[in-house]
């Protein structure tokens, strides 16, 4: 906001500075051509009409200063006037093209974000004895939306969830995410075992992806006092236990991402982790842990995990998201999705 205000005043500050310098330097030195800085700076952030108005002000300043310098009827002043008019016209054209580009990007991004919202349906905030919190932060990179995905479904086999991250960005990544989510939503109801769900996802992607594309993902199922996980090369979730302990739920064996199953004859195996009353488990994509400051410091998620101990899981997750954005100090370089599950007491 402050930067926009500064840009708005910059043309007038530049022309005022030129006028003061010209007056202080005396008639011997002429700085009038520098008045073109006004409309030039105006085209950076202002409208076409504003740029034209700044150009008119530059001409209005030029005439009395030319009289002061004794140049009012000389060819040098005529050349300066023509220069101001020419630069103003060029700045108006540049401003028009900039505004058209901004409108185009805004429209494309709105369409892309709408498509992603349709793809990523709202997750249930309560599932059995679970309270669910969700945070999704888009990277501000023109119209480039990412391929982060998530889903929670209540099935005859229990509560099952998926979180993943498609390699790459843009509409191709969203299309791949749609394949993964569609396959998961069907398999989660049909298959009794998490390994079979993983097999369905792998088979679906094998029909669509090239050999160099992949999707990192975690498929999970909630049990009494436990949770089963199958990790396909995705960042391991974090457990925030009711007793205050926090630990990373690393898989016993590293698994390949979905889409690379042909490179390994043994698919990832399910493993169980404790998930009792009062416990919380945070799932996240690599946009969280790979978010960094301008000097390259990554976000220290493990050091901020206490923010999630709030009574309301969504409040804690919102606090963590705010801390993440504050750490980066600007737009994230990649989409960041977080899913927090809290097992309530009876």
N, C-alpha and C positions, 0 to 999 in steps of 0.2 A: 504494500500500500504506500509506504513512504517512498519507495523507489519510483512508483508511478507519479506521485506528486512532484518529486524532484525532476523527473523528465518533463513534466508539464511546465515547470517554471524555467527549465534550462534555456529555451529559445530567448526568452525575455532577459534572462541574466546575461546571455552572450551579447545580445544587441546593446544592452545598457553598458556593459563593459567596454564594447567597441566605441560607443559614443563618449564615454568618460575619457578613455585613452586618447581619442582624437582631440577632444577639447584641451586636455592637459598638454598634449604634444605641440599644440599650436598649429597655425595654418601651414607651416613648412612641411609637415608630414601628414599624409592622408591615409586613413585606415578604413575608408568607407567600403571597399570591396569585402571586408570581413563581416559586414552586415548580412551577407548571405548565410552566415552560420545560423541565423534565426530560423528561416524556413527549412534549412537542412535538418536541424535538430527537431523541429516540429513534426517532420515527416516520420520520425522514429516511433512516436507514440500517439500523435494526434490524428484527427480526422482530416479529410481533404479540405473541408471548409476551414478548419482551424489553421492548416498550413497556409492557405490563401490569405487568411487574415494576418498571420504573422508576416507574410511577404509584403502585404500592404503597409504594415507598421514599419517594416524595414525601409520601404520607400519614403514613408513620412518622416523618418529620422534622417534619411539620406539628404533630403532637400535642404533643410536648414543648416546641416553640417557642411554641405557643399557651398552654401552661401558664406558660412563662416570661414571656410578655407579659400574663398575666392575662386571656386571652380564651378559655380552654378551654371554658367553659360559656356563652359569649355567642353571640348570633346572628351576629356578624361571622365567628367561627371556623366556625360551621356553614355559612355561605355559602362560605367558603374551601374547606372540605372538598367541598362539592357541586361547586365550580368545578374542583377537581383531578380529581374523578371524571369530570366531564363532558368536560374536556379530554383525559383519558386515553382515554376511550371514543372520542372523535372521532379522536384520534391513532392508535388501534388500527385504526379503519376506514380512515384515510388510508394507514397502513402496509400493510394488506391489499390495497387497490387498487393501491398502488405495486408490490408484489411480483407481483400478477397481471399488471400491465402489463409488468414486466421479464421474466416468464416467457414472455409472449406474444411480445415482441420477440425474445427469444432463440430461440424455436422458429421464428419466421418467418425470422430471419436464417440459421439452420441449414439450413432448406429451400432458401432462395435460394442460399446458398453451395454446397450440394450440387448444385443445378441447374447452377450455373456451373462446378463441377469436372467434371461430366459433359460439358458443352459444350466446355470447354477441355481436350482430352486432353493427357496428358503428351507433351512433345516429345521426339524422340530425342536422347540426349546425345552421340551420335556419328553423323555423316552423311558418309560418304566420308572425306576428309581433314580434316573439320571437327569441332571440339569445341564443343558448344552449352551455354550456361548460361542459366538462366531465373530471373526474379524477378517475383513478382506480389504487390503490396501492396494489400489492400482498404481503401477508405475506411471509417472507423468512424462511419457515419451511420445509426444504427438499422438498418433492414433494407434500406437503399438500396444495392444493388450496381450496379456500373457496367457499361459495355458495351465495355471493353477486350478485344481479341481477338488471338490469335496462332496460328500454325500453321507447321509445317515438314513437308514431304513429300518423299520420294525418288521421283522419277518417271523414266520413260525419257528425259526431256529433261534430267535433272540434278536437283540439290537446289533446291527452290523454297520460298519462305517468304512469309508474310503477317503483317503486324502492322497493327492498326487501332484506332480509337476511335469508338464510336457516340455520336452526339449524345444527351445526356440520360442518365438513370439508371433503375434499377428493372427490373422484368420486361419492360417494353416494349423497353428497350435490349438485354436479353439475347436476346429474341426476334429482334430485328434482327441481332444478332451471329450467331445460329444460321443465319439466311439467308445471310449473307456467308460464313461458314465452310463451309456445305454447298456453295454455288456454287463456292468456291475449290477445295475438295477434289476436285470433279469436273473443273473446268476445268484444274487443274494437271496432270492426267494426259492430258486430251484435246487441249489446245491447244498448238501448237508455239511460239507467240509470246506474250510477256507482254502485248502490247497486246490480243490476243484474250482473254486471261484477264480483263483489265480490262473489256472489253466484256461478257463473261458476267456479271461482278459487277454492272455497271451495269444490265444488262437484268433481272437477278434483283431488284435493289432497286427498279427502276421499277415492278414489279408489286406491291410491298408498301408502300413508303414514301409519305408525303404529300409535297407539293411543298416543304415547309419542313424536312424531315428530311434528314440526310446522315450519311455515314461517312467520316472521314479514314482513309487507308490507304496502305501501301507494299507493292507486290508485287515480289519480287526473285528472281533466279536466279543461281546460282553457276557461274562458268566457270573455266577455267585462268587463274590470275593476275588475274582480273577478276570483277566482279559487275555484272549488269544490274539496274536499278531503274526502277520506274514509281511516281511519287509523286502520290497523289491528295490534295493539301492537307494532308499529314501532316508533323509535325516531322521535319526531315532527320536521317538517322543520322550517327554520328560514327565516323571511321576513326582507329584507333590503330595507326600503322604500326610495323613491326618496328624501323625506324631511330629511333624515338622521336618522330616527328612526329605531331601530332594535328590533324585538320581536319574540318570539317562538310561533308558530301556534299550540298550544295544542288543541286536540279535546275536545268538550264539555263533552263527555263521553268516558271512557276507553273501548277499544275494544280488544277482544281476537285475537291472531295471527291466521292466516289461518291454517287449520288442526285441530283446537280445537273448531270448530263451534258447535260440538255436546254437548259441555259443557255449551252453552248459547243459549237460545231460541231466543234472540234478537240480530241480527247481528249489527255491527257498522253502524251508520247512516252517510250519507254525511253531511258535513258542509262547509260553504262558508267563504272565507277569501278575504280581499282586495288584488288586484293585478293590479295596474294601471300603467300608463305610467311612465317609469323610475324605476319602482320597480324591485327588484330581490328576488328570492326565492331559498334557498339552501336546497336540499334534500341530506341526507347522511345516511350511515349505522353505526351501533354501533362500528365498528372498528375505527371510528374517535374519538368519545367521550370517548371510553374506552382505547385508546392508553395512555400509561403511561410511566413515567421515571423509572429508576432503583429503585428509592426510593418511587415509588408508586404514584406520582403526575399525575393525569389525565390531558388530553389535555384540556385547557380552551377555547373551541370553541367560546363562547360568547364574550370573550375578544379579539379574533383575527378576528372578523367578518369584521372589517374595511378594511382588506386586499382585500375584495371582491368589493370594491368601484372603482376599476380600470375601465378605459374606455372600455377596452376589457375584457369581462367576463372570457375568457380562461386564460388570463394573471393573473387576480386576483385569479382564482382557482389554477393555478400552484404555485403562491406565497403561498397560504394557504397550499397546499400539502407540499411544501418545509419546511414551518414552522412546520408542523406536524411531518415530519421525523426528523427535527432538535430537536424538543422537546423530542422525544423518545430517540434519540442518538444512534439508531441502527435499526435493522429490526423490523417492526411492528409485534405484536403478532397475529393480525387478519387482513384479507383483509379490505380495506377501500375504499368505493365507494362514490363519491360526484357528484351531478348533480346540475348545477346552471342555472336557467332560468332568462333571463333579458328581460323585456318588453320594446322595443325601442319606441321612439317617432315617430310619423308619419312624 
